[in-house]
Amino acid sequence: MSDAAFRVADLGSKDAYKLLTSALVPRPIAWVSTVSSVGVPNLAPYSFFNAVAGDPLTVMFAPSFKPDGVPKDSLKNAQETGEFVVNLADEALAEALNHTSGAFAHGVSEFAEAGLEALPSSLVAPPRVAAAPVALECRVSQIVPVTDSRSVMVLGQVLVLHVRGDLLGDDGLIVAERFQPIARLGRDEYTALGRVFRLERPKV
């Protein structure tokens, strides 16, 4: 079978997006909680997400503006308040996480819609998901528009890391097999962690 090459300009943006997201797998999921300027909490998942710096500890998620030019609630709230929380979900939370991806009206709390308990954060206003194994309290450090796109990169400095106690190993780090986070694939597919193997860095 011969290889296939696809010119993005020929595919069109929608089909190119679908192909790309089926290739860049698995993608970690930022389950982002924010709060509006009038105190209404919001919760939504984003798989365009990762860590981008170690010092200061910084993560990024990429929300977008809607086709009518209105920012999604996560972006609007992060712009207005300068804070967000990244909750990381395990398989037990997959259904609830997926439910919060729905296009709920502005002012609706996805915590309530998904039947999720919220816990107060330590240093930021947005609450965190009580059942999330890991949560990162963040302060917005930059909001960077993506050229020729409706998307923006929201970068946040991590202020507090909440970790469920049973996830920690003797070295104080999270044991991946205990965590078992879910990740995004293409189509409507998700995956759990699967096999874990170790490779030591070469000593050059």
N, C-alpha and C positions, 0 to 999 in steps of 0.2 A: 504494500500500500504506500503510495507516494505521500509526501508531506503536503500540507495545504498552507498557502500564504494568503492573508486577507488584508487588503488595503482598507484602513479605517474609513477613508472618504467614500469608498464603494459600499461598505457595509451600512453606513449610517450610524448615528450615535446610539440609538436604542439597541440594535443588534450587536454593535461593537462592545457596548457596556455588558451585555449578557455574556458574550464570549470571554471578555476580560475577567469577569467575576467568577466564571467557571474555571479559569486558569489560575488565578491568584487565590489558592486555597491551601490550608484552611485559614480564614481570617478571624482574628480575635474580635469579640463584640464588646463595644462600650455601651453599657446600658446606662444612659446619661439621665441623671435627675437634675432638674433645675427648678427654680421658683420664680414666678413673675414678680413684677414690681409691686403688685397688690397682694402677693402672698399665695397665689395658686400654684401648687406643685405640678410638675410635668415630668414624664418619664418616657423615654424612647430609645430604641436600640440603633446603633450605628456600627457597621462592619468596616467602614473606612476609618480605621483607628489603630494607633500603636503608640509605643514609647518612642520619643525622638531625642531625648537628651538625658544624661545621667547626673549632670551637675550644672545648674539646678535640675532636680528630677522633674521632667516635663513629659506630658503626654499630649496627643493630638487626636481629635475626632473631626470629621468633615461633614457637617450638615449642609443644607442647601436652601436656596430661596424657592418658593413654589413657582409654577409657571406664570402666575399673575404678579410675580415680583414681591410677594409677601414672604418674609422669612419664616421658616418653621419655628415652632415654639421654643425648641432647645436653643436655637441660634438667637432668637429675640430675647429670651431670658438671660442668656449668657452675656449678650451685649449690654443689657440694661443693668444687671446686677454684678457682673464680673466674677461669677462663681458657678461651679458645677461639681457634681459628684459622678465619677465613673464607677458603676457597680458591675461586678463580673459574675456571671451566672454559671451554675452547674446544670446538669441534665434535669434535675428535679424542678428547675425554674424555667425550662425551655418553653412550655406552653404559655406561661404568664408573660415571658419576654416577648414571644411572638404576638400575643394579644395586644401588647402596648405599641406595636408597630402600626396599628390601625390609625386611620385619618380621623381622629377625634376632633371635635370642634375646639376652638381656642377657649380656654377657661375651664375645660374638663380635666379632672385629675385622673391620669392613667393609673395611679396607685389604687384609687377607688374602683375604677373600671375592671382592673385585673384582680381585685381582692387582695392586694398586697399591703402588709403592715409597713409603715414608715418609721424610721428612727431618726431622732435629731442628730445632726452632725456635730463635730466638736468645734470647728473653727469657721465653717461656712453656713450660710442660711439654708441651702437646699438639703432636704432630708435624704437619707440613704435607704436602700431596700433592706429591711431587717433580716431577710433570709439569705441575702447575698453572701457567699463565702468570703469575698474580698470587696472592699470599697475604697476608692481613692478620693479624698477631698481635695479639690483643685481651685486655684485662683487663676482667672484668665490672664495670660501674659501677652498674647498677641492674637489678633484675628486677621488672617491673611486671605484676601480674595484669590481664587484660582483663575488665572487669565482665561478669558473667553468661555467662562463657565458660570453656572448658577451656584456653584459650590464655593464654600470658604473653609479654610482650616482654622479651627479654634484650638489654640495651644494653651495649656494650663499647667502651672507649676503645682506639683503635688505637695500638699501641706501635711496631710495625715493619711496613713495607710491603716485600714481596719482589716484584720485577718482573723478568721475563725480559728480558735485555738488548736483544734485537732488537725489542722493542716500543716502545722509547723513541725519540722524535724529537729533533731538534736543540735543542728548547726544554726538554728534560728531562721532558716529559709523554708519556703513553701515546698512541700513534697508533691510533685505533679500528680502522682497516682492517687493521692488522697483528694486533691482539688478537683480533678476531672472537669475542667471548664468546657463549655460547649463553644463551637466555632462555626462560622458561616461558610457554606460552599456555594456553588452556583444554583440556579433554578430556585426551588423552595426547599433546598436541602441544608441540613445542619450535620455536624458530627461531634462525637465525643473525642477525648484525647487519643485513645488507642495506645499502641506500643510505645514505650519510652526506652531509648538507648543512649549510651554515654560515649562521647569521644573527647579525649583530652586534647587541648591545644598543643601543637608541636612546639618543641623548644628549639628555637633557631639560634 
